[in-house]
């Protein structure tokens, strides 16, 4: 088993890198990939840069060039659902692209031919996350996460995304990773800690809570890695 640990921003992977041993750095395609070990497992850590294009490229590289067979994404998100507060953890049941729009041709939002509106995450990884949450007494939330190339700081846009997709939280990379992993049949998991509420204060809150929320997510992800079976049967 070789586990990809991915974030979008340096702040999202720094808490992972701090705890990885035997690190070997490779620079490729203007990204840095850190191969190393955690809890006796091989891991490859990378951040993509912000947005769907960079995220898709990095996920593809982690799988095809660095031969990862499982991908765990860690980072922060804006809350849509009212029960989500800054610092809360949410795992994606499935992910969708809120900015994908060919409705002019009669298709639903988030759909293109041969694609899926909602791409589900791996059920076994979700079960493992519930186990970690229970053991640590963490109230891990679950829901649909909506992705788009847009930092949302607007109550109307946020409400539209919530209503249109039934989304609980939003961010800028998860669905791109989901599409790549789904196509390549690689089990994947997306975890986000809330950094803001995607409203007028979102820019300010994001800056204030990015580091702390990113660390909450990264610590949880590493607990999952610790509990992953050493090899998949
Ligand atoms: N990631 C964290 N907060 C976000 C927001 N408000 N919009 C998009 N991505 C985010």
Boltz pocket constraint, residues with backbone or C-beta under 6 A from the ligand:
constraints:
  - pocket:
      binder: B
      contacts: [[A, 76], [A, 77], [A, 78], [A, 148], [A, 150], [A, 151], [A, 152], [A, 153], [A, 170], [A, 171], [A, 172], [A, 195], [A, 196], [A, 197], [A, 198], [A, 199], [A, 202], [A, 206]]
      max_distance: 6.0
